[in-house]
Amino acid sequence: MAKGAIIAFWLVVWQLVDTLVDNRLILTGPVRTLQALGEQATKAGFWVICGASFGRIALGFLLSFSVGICLALLSYRVHLVRAFVEPIVSLLRTIPVVTFIIMLLIWVGNQALTIYLSFLIVLPLIYTNMLAGFESVDTQMLEMARVFRLSRWRTFMYVYRPAFMPFLSSSCKISLGMSWKSGIMAEVLATPKPSIGKEMSQARTYLDTPSLFAWTVVVMVLSWLFEKAFMALLKRVGRPLGGLLGKDDDR
């Protein structure tokens, strides 16, 4: 209730400021934004545009999620792999995003840019947090697993999984937002067809502030939905083992 009241308060403030400014070029309020959103939503290609951008960004994130976990596991198990991987990860952290965009435009073109950029931006965060999660495993728990002769799979599920899940969850909360911000920025600059970024770029060109705000709302909603769905799935994977695999696994 309190949260809804706070949101309503800021929406009213936003609308009042828009009324006082009364210049669509400088600012557009929630009413005009919703009107522009309604106009966009009734166009034939609206859902295709949303689906294309969602697919590119989601694919880039899922690739970085998978590769980051695998690299972290390999680095944890094999020190030689870690020696080779860590300099690359450190380099990825320091390279400006605009450099990635320019080089990727040359290498992969504008259609695949969003996927690769989301992948490169998120990968260091997933890798670093997963490696920290593996290293946080209690050595006494590992020793107990050896004493009781647990299989590698059971050791991973009972010992490693509870240790790294908080690290993985924390990194995903941050990286999900990062993937959308970097992905949309890439689309605005590269203007792949179809894409939300291309529509935002056109709104900028024609000084159509209401449409720019409307597409921003679309990005926020899609990002929120993807984050909620992915974090719910991750939370399910992080449940106690009996709830995940069934009671038969504990016999």
C-alpha positions in Angstrom: 0.0 0.0 0.0 2.7 2.4 1.0 4.8 1.6 -2.1 1.8 2.2 -4.4 1.2 5.6 -2.7 4.8 6.6 -3.2 4.7 5.6 -6.9 1.4 7.6 -7.3 3.0 10.6 -5.6 5.9 10.7 -8.0 3.7 10.2 -11.0 1.6 13.2 -9.9 4.8 15.2 -9.4 6.0 14.2 -12.9 2.6 15.2 -14.4 2.7 18.6 -12.6 6.2 19.3 -13.8 5.1 18.4 -17.4 2.1 20.8 -17.1 4.3 23.6 -15.8 7.0 23.1 -18.5 4.4 22.6 -21.2 7.0 21.7 -23.9 6.8 18.3 -25.5 10.3 18.6 -26.8 11.8 19.0 -23.3 9.6 16.8 -21.2 6.5 14.6 -21.6 4.4 13.5 -18.6 2.8 10.2 -17.8 -0.4 11.0 -19.7 1.4 11.8 -22.9 3.7 8.9 -22.4 0.8 6.5 -22.1 -0.9 8.0 -25.1 2.3 7.5 -27.2 2.6 4.0 -25.8 -1.0 3.2 -26.9 -0.2 4.5 -30.4 2.9 2.3 -30.6 1.2 -0.8 -29.2 -1.6 -0.7 -31.9 1.0 -0.7 -34.7 1.4 -4.0 -36.6 5.1 -4.5 -35.9 5.0 -3.6 -32.2 5.2 -7.1 -30.8 7.8 -8.2 -33.4 10.0 -5.3 -32.3 9.7 -6.1 -28.7 10.3 -9.8 -29.3 13.4 -9.2 -31.4 15.0 -7.0 -28.8 14.0 -9.3 -26.0 15.4 -12.3 -27.8 18.8 -10.6 -28.6 19.3 -9.4 -25.0 18.1 -12.6 -23.4 20.4 -14.7 -25.6 23.4 -12.5 -24.8 22.7 -12.8 -21.1 22.1 -16.6 -21.1 25.3 -17.1 -23.1 27.3 -15.1 -20.5 25.5 -16.9 -17.7 26.5 -20.3 -19.1 30.0 -19.5 -20.2 30.7 -17.6 -17.0 29.7 -20.5 -14.8 31.8 -23.0 -16.9 34.9 -20.8 -16.9 34.6 -20.2 -13.1 34.4 -23.9 -12.5 37.3 -24.7 -14.8 39.4 -21.9 -13.1 38.5 -23.2 -9.7 39.6 -26.8 -10.6 42.6 -26.0 -12.9 45.0 -23.3 -11.9 46.5 -23.1 -15.4 43.1 -22.2 -16.8 42.6 -19.5 -14.2 46.0 -18.0 -15.1 45.0 -17.7 -18.7 41.3 -16.6 -18.1 41.7 -13.9 -15.4 43.8 -11.5 -17.5 41.1 -11.6 -20.2 38.3 -11.1 -17.6 40.2 -8.1 -16.1 40.6 -6.7 -19.6 36.9 -7.0 -20.3 36.2 -5.0 -17.1 38.3 -2.1 -18.1 37.5 -1.7 -21.8 35.0 1.2 -22.4 31.6 0.0 -23.6 31.8 2.3 -26.7 35.0 0.6 -27.7 33.2 -2.8 -27.6 30.4 -1.3 -29.7 32.7 0.1 -32.4 34.8 -3.0 -32.7 31.8 -5.4 -32.7 30.1 -3.3 -35.4 33.2 -4.0 -37.5 33.5 -7.7 -36.6 29.9 -9.0 -36.4 27.7 -6.2 -37.9 24.7 -4.4 -36.5 22.3 -7.4 -36.3 24.3 -9.5 -33.9 25.9 -6.6 -32.0 23.4 -6.6 -29.1 24.0 -10.3 -28.4 27.8 -10.0 -28.3 27.8 -6.8 -26.3 25.4 -8.2 -23.6 27.6 -11.2 -23.4 30.9 -9.3 -23.0 29.5 -6.8 -20.5 27.9 -9.5 -18.2 30.5 -12.3 -18.5 33.1 -10.8 -16.1 30.5 -10.3 -13.3 29.1 -13.8 -13.6 32.6 -15.3 -13.7 34.0 -13.3 -10.8 31.1 -14.0 -8.5 30.9 -17.7 -9.3 34.6 -18.1 -8.7 34.2 -16.4 -5.3 31.3 -18.8 -4.6 33.3 -21.9 -5.4 36.2 -20.6 -3.2 33.8 -20.0 -0.3 33.0 -23.7 0.0 33.8 -25.0 3.5 36.8 -27.3 3.4 35.4 -29.3 6.3 32.2 -30.0 4.4 34.3 -31.2 1.5 36.3 -33.5 3.8 33.0 -34.9 5.2 31.9 -35.6 1.6 35.1 -37.6 1.1 34.7 -39.5 4.3 31.1 -40.5 3.4 32.2 -41.2 -0.1 29.6 -39.0 -1.8 29.6 -39.1 -5.6 30.9 -36.0 -7.4 27.3 -35.1 -8.4 26.1 -35.3 -4.8 29.1 -33.4 -3.5 28.3 -30.7 -6.1 24.6 -30.5 -5.1 25.0 -30.8 -1.3 28.2 -28.9 -0.7 29.0 -26.6 -3.6 25.5 -25.5 -4.6 24.5 -24.0 -1.2 27.9 -22.1 -1.2 27.8 -20.5 -4.6 24.0 -19.9 -5.0 24.0 -16.6 -3.0 26.9 -15.3 -5.1 25.2 -16.4 -8.3 21.9 -14.8 -7.3 23.6 -11.5 -6.4 25.5 -11.3 -9.6 22.4 -12.1 -11.7 20.4 -9.3 -10.0 23.0 -6.8 -11.1 23.9 -8.3 -14.5 20.3 -8.6 -15.7 19.9 -4.9 -15.6 23.3 -4.3 -17.1 22.5 -6.6 -20.0 19.4 -4.6 -20.9 21.1 -1.2 -20.5 24.0 -2.2 -22.7 21.8 -4.1 -25.2 19.5 -1.2 -25.8 22.4 1.2 -26.0 23.9 -1.0 -28.7 20.6 -1.1 -30.6 20.3 2.7 -30.5 23.7 3.1 -32.0 23.6 0.2 -34.5 19.9 0.4 -35.3 19.3 -3.3 -36.2 15.9 -4.1 -37.8 13.6 -4.7 -36.0 14.6 -3.4 -32.6 13.5 -1.1 -29.8 16.8 0.8 -30.1 16.0 1.6 -33.7 12.6 3.0 -32.7 14.3 5.1 -29.9 16.9 6.3 -32.4 14.1 7.5 -34.8 12.3 9.2 -31.9 15.6 11.1 -31.2 16.0 12.0 -34.8 12.5 13.4 -35.1 12.6 15.0 -31.6 9.6 12.8 -30.6 10.0 12.9 -26.8 6.7 11.1 -26.0 7.6 8.1 -28.2 11.1 8.0 -26.6 9.5 7.9 -23.2 7.0 5.3 -24.4 9.7 2.9 -25.7 11.6 3.5 -22.4 8.6 2.2 -20.5 8.5 -0.8 -22.8 12.2 -1.5 -22.0 11.6 -1.2 -18.3 8.6 -3.6 -18.4 10.4 -6.2 -20.5 13.5 -5.9 -18.3 11.4 -6.3 -15.1 9.5 -9.3 -16.5 12.7 -11.1 -17.6 14.4 -10.4 -14.2 11.4 -11.7 -12.3 11.1 -14.9 -14.4 14.8 -15.6 -14.3 15.2 -14.9 -10.6 12.2 -17.1 -9.8 13.8 -20.0 -11.8 17.1 -19.4 -10.1 15.4 -19.4 -6.7 13.8 -22.7 -7.6 17.1 -24.2 -8.5 18.5 -23.0 -5.2 15.9 -24.7 -3.1 16.9 -27.4 -0.6 17.7 -30.6 -2.4 14.6 -32.5 -1.4 12.4 -29.8 -2.9 14.3 -29.8 -6.1 14.9 -33.4 -6.9 12.2 -35.1 -4.9 12.3 -37.1 -1.7 13.7 -40.2 -3.4 17.1 -38.5 -3.8 17.6 -38.5 -0.1 17.1 -42.1 0.5 
